[in-house]
Amino acid sequence: MDFTFDATTERLREELLDFMDTHVHPAEPVFAEQLAVLENRWAWTEAPVLGELRAEARRRGLWNLFLPGDHGAGLTNLQYAPLAEITGRSLHLAPAALNCAAPDTGNMEVLTEFGTPGQKREWLEPLLAGEIRSAFAMTEPDVASSDATNIATRIERDGDEFVINGRKWWITGAMNPHARIFIVMGKTDPTADRHRQQSQILVPRDTPGVVVKRGMEVLGYDDHEHGGHAEMEFTDVRVPATNLIGGEGDGFAIAQARLGPGRIHHCMRSIGVAERAIELMCARAEERVAFGKPIAEQGVVRDWIAESRVRIEQLRLLVLKTAWLMDTVGNKGAHTEIQAIKIATPSTVQWILDKAIQVHGAGGLSQDFPLASSYAGIRTLRFADGPDEVHKNALARNEIRRQAAARSAR
């Protein structure tokens, strides 16, 4: 693979860096102030400064960069990777300003690839325009959702409708009242093959029987600036049969198609989180004096800084390789690398954030710096889109199989 940015990537990268410096970073404290006075603290999309940022992003051509093809910017994964990394430096604001924030990104990808023309008109188009938000309702409190075939929510056919009953939790973005549509995964045929029992269906927020019960906290943070993570109930929820995405039994396959790009997008942005942590760590180390000299002169601190740089460079190369493989051999061909970055990224970035917090002293644990909230957010990635252990088990199984095949071929 060629590590040189092509002309399109370089142009967008320069534009995005300028946008971050002149608009996004100055807007961060303004966004926090505006969130604090909202009547509904979950409705973060109502913050006026976010609307201003979105208008400027569209004017600059920095809109829907994540989505390939005619609906988005037409970028490859390799082109998008350095751009997503830049947005990770302001994770709570920049992705949303560019309409590149999860879970909307994954839902737009699902609707683009699997949605009917009617579904695209009703839900994809307003999502692409940033007019509404959405959520993806898969995880459940009563089963081990790391095995997606466990999902117990029922989606049962009744004439021209489907009836949905079940409980969900950790549904990202669902607390935001502007999340108008949910993609719900549930079981349509418990007697079918294990990977053909599930389906996905579109459920509008205002459908009778849909209840958003409460927001979930992550290490004490409610993440309200992202619309929160909700616990939900679906009780005799009826929607038209035309709301089904794909066909009955396609839910597991659609979920896998959705999670591949989602995993690499998380990893791309997380590199930006780590870069900002290193930047803050170095600045703090030079300005703080302990025992008569700047702590930047302490050997242990220099060790942390050096290790941070080495680890993030290694991680970036692995993420770029994965993006390149997804572009050249497809998501299935890049499956091992997608698993590898999903395993490596949270632990690497978490380690860097931990050292940055340590350099900041007690301040690193406070709301005065972004490090503590970033640490909580990165810790969730060891569960989001599949826990570490599931990915390690699958990667190891494939590696054992690959090595056995290689021995047999000798």
N, C-alpha and C positions, 0 to 999 in steps of 0.2 A: 504494500500500500504506500501511497505517496503522502507524506506528512505536510506538504505545502498546502496552505489554504488556496482554493481556487478564487477566481476574481469575484464571483458572487458571494462567497463566504466572507472574503476580506471586506467587500463593500458593506455587507450587512453587519459585520463585526464592528467596523469603525463607527457605523451609524448607531449601533446599539450601545457601544461604550460611551459615546457622546450623550446619548439619551439617558443612560444611567447616571453620568456625572452631573448633567445639567438639570435633570428632571426627577429621576427616581430617588436618588439618595437624599436630595433636599426635601423631597416629599415625605420621607419616612416619619419624621416627628409630627408633621401636619396630619398624616394619616392616623397616627396614634391619638392625636387630640380630637380629631373628628369622630373616631370610633367611640371615644369615651363619652360623647354627648348624644350618640344616636338613641332614639327612642327604643329601638330593638337592637340590642348589642350584637345579634347574630347577622344582621342585615348589612354586612360590611360593604357590599356593592353600592350602597347608598352614599358612601363617603364622597363628597364632591371632588376631592382631589384625585380619586381614582378615575372618575369620569374625565377629568382633564388629562390625566396620563394616557388614558385609552384613546382619546381624540388625537393626541400628539403622536402616539404610537402608530395609529392608522395613517396619519399624515406622512409619517416617515417610511411607511411600507414595512413596519415591524409587527404585522398582525397575522395570527394563525401560522406562525413560522413552523410549528411542529408537524403540520399536516401536509403530506405530499399530494401530488395530483392537482386537479383543477380547483378543488375547494380551498386549498391552502396556498402556501408560498411555493410549493413544488420542489422543496428541498429534499435531499437525501438525508439519511441518518447521519452520515459523516459530515455533511454540511451543517446540520442542525446542532451537532454536539457542542462545538465551541460557543454557540449562541446560547444554548440552554445553560451551559456552565456560567456564563456571565449573569444570567437572570438569577442563578442560585446565590449570588452575592447579596441579593435582597429578596429572600425566598418568600416572604409574606406579601410582597407587593409587585415585584417585577413580572413574574409569570402571569399574574392576573391582569396587569396593565397591557400585556401583549396577547391576551386571550389564549395563553398557553399553560393554564393552571389545571392540575388534576382536581377532581375526576372528570372535568368537562372534556379534557383532551381525549381520554380513553373512550368516553361515550360518543364523542364526535367521530372517532375512528370506527367504532362499531356501527354507527348509523351510516357512515360513508360506505363501508364495505358490505354490510348486511341489510341495511334498511330498505324498505320499499319506497317508491316515489312519494307516496302519501306521507309516510313517516318522515322522510327527508324534508318535505315542505313544511310539515307542522312543527317538527322539533329540531332538525339539524340546522335549518336556515337561521332561526333565531339564536341558536347556540353559536353558530359561526359569526353572527353579527354582535355577539356579546350582550344580547337583550335579555337573556334568561340564564339561569344556572341549572345544574343537573346533579344527580347522584347515582351511584352504582350500588345496589343493595344485594350483596351476596353473603357476607359474613353473618353468622348466627350465634346466639349465646348458648344454645342447648346442645350443639354438636361441635366436634373438632373440625372447624372449617378449613384447616390446613389441607384436609382431604376434601376437595370440592364436591366429590360424589356423595358426601354425607349430608349435603344441604337438604333440610327437611320441609321447608316451606312448600305447600301444595299449590299447584296451578292446575285447576280441573276444568275441563271443557263442559259447558252447559249451553247447548244450542249455538247461538252466534256470539257467545261471550265466554270468557274465562273467569273463574272465581278463585281468588287468591287468599290463602290463610297462612299466617306464620309470623315469626318474630325475627328481627334483624338488629344488629348493633355494629358500632364502629362504622356507620355509614357516613363517609366524609362529605361535608358540604350540606348535609340534609337539614341542619338547623337554620340555614339561611332561607327565609321565606321566598326568596327569588329562585330557589331550586324548584322549578315548576314541574320537572319530569324526573321520574326514577326508572332506571332499568333494573328490574327485579329478576333474580334468578331463583327458580324453584323447581320442584319435581312434578312433571306431568305424567310420567308412567313408571311407577315403582317396579313393574315387572320386566321392564326392558333391560337390555344390556347395561352394565354398570355405568358406562360413559354415554349412554343414550337416554338416561332417565330425566335429565335436566333440560329446561327451556328458559329462555329469557323473554321478558315481556315489558312493554312500556306502560307505566302507571302514572297518570297525572297526579300531582300533589293534592288537588282538591277533590279527588274521588272519595265518595263515602266509604268509611271503614279504614282509611289510611290515618294513622295516628303517629305523630312524632312525639315520643314520650319525654325524652330528656337529652341533654348534651353529656357526652362522656369526656372525662378529663384524662390528660396524658401527663403523668408525673406532676399533677397539680395544675397544669395548664389546660384551659378549655379550648384553646385554638380558635377563639371566636373570630379572629381576623380572616380565617379561611372558611367560615360558615359552620365550624364545629363538626364533631363526630357524633351522630345521633343513635339512640336506641329507638326502634320503630316497631309498630304492630300493624299487621294487615288482617282485618277481620271481615270475611265475606265481601272482599273488594271485587267489584265486577267491572271488567273493561271489555271492549269489543275484541273479538277474535283477531281482527285486523291489526291489533297492537302487538301480536306476537312477532318477535324478531327472528328472521329465518324460519325454519320449520320446527315442529315438535321434535325434541330430542337433540337439537343443535346447541343447546345451552353450554355444555362443557367445552365444545370445540370453539364456540364464540368467545368464551372466557379466556381460553388459552391464547387465541388470536389477539385479544385485548391486552393481556398481561405482558406479552413480550415487549412491545413498544413502551408500555407503562413502566416496566422495570428499568429499561435503559434511560428513559427520561428522568426518573428519580436519581439514577446514578450520575447522569450528566449534571443535573442541578446541584447534587451533593458535593461535587468537586468545587463548585463555586462557593458553597458554604465553607469548605475547608480552606480555600484560598483566602477568604475574608478573615477566617480565624487566624491564619498565619500572619496576615497583615496586622491584625490587632495585637497578636502576641509579640511581634517584633517591636511595634511602637511602644507597647507597655513596658517591655524589657529594657528599652533604652531610656525611658523617662522616669522609671522608678529606681530609687537609690536605697540599698539596704547594706548595712555594715560597711558604709563608707564608699561604696562603688555601685554603678548601675548593675542591676541584676542580669543585664545582657552579657556581663563579663563573667558570670558564674558558669562553670563548666557544665553543670547539669542542664541549665537553661539552653545553652548553645547546643547541647546534645539533642534536646527536644526539638529545637528549631531545625537542625540538620535532618533529624529523622523525619520530621513532618514534610520537609521538602522532598526527600527521597521517596517516602511513601505515596505522596500525592502524585508525583511524576510517574511512578510505577502504575498507580491506579488509572491515571489518565490514558496511558498507553493501552491498557487492557480495555478500557471503555471505547477508545477510538478503534481498536481492532474489532471489537464486537460490532460497532456501528458499520464498519466497512464490510464485515461478513454479512450482516443483515441486508446491506445494499446489494451485495454480489451473489450470495448463495441463498438468501432468504432467511426468515426467522427460524425455520426448522433447521436449516444448515448451521445456524449460529447458536443453537440451543445450549450447547455446553458452555460457550462463552457468556451467554446471557445469565446462566446459572452462576458462573464464576464471578461476574461483576456484582450480581445480587448478593453473593456471599461476602465479597471483599469490601465493597463500598461502605456499608454501615460501620463495620468494625474499624476500618481505616480512618474514616472521618470522625467517628466517635473518639478514637485515640487522640487525634489532633485537637479536637475540641476540649478534651479533658486536660491536655497540657496547656492549652491557651487559657482555660479557666484557672489552672494552678498558677500560671504566671500573673494573672490579674488579681490573685488573692481573693479576699471576700467579695470584692467587686464583681468578680467573674460569676458569682452565684446569684447576683442581683439582677433587677430589671434595668439597671443602668447600662448594661452591655447586652448584645444579642446572643451571647455565648450560651447561657443557661437554657433559653428557649430553643436555641438551635440544637443543643444536646438532647433535649426531650424529643424534638422532632426527628432527629436522626435515629434515636433509639427505636422509634416506631417502625423504621424500615427493616428491622430485624424480624418483624412480623408481617408488614404490609406486602401484598403480592406473594405471600408464601414465606414461612419462617425459615431461618437459616438451615435448620436441621433437615427439612424436607429437600431443599436444594442440594445440600451436601450429600444426602443419601442417594438422590437421583444421579448426581454427578459422579459419585464413586461407583455406583452400579454400572453406569455407561463406560467408565474408565476400565473397570475390571473386564467388561465385555470386549472393549476395544483391544486391550492387551492380550486377551485370550485369542482373539481372532488373528492378531499379529503373530502370535506364537505358532498358531496352526498353519499359517501361510508360509512359514520358513521351510 
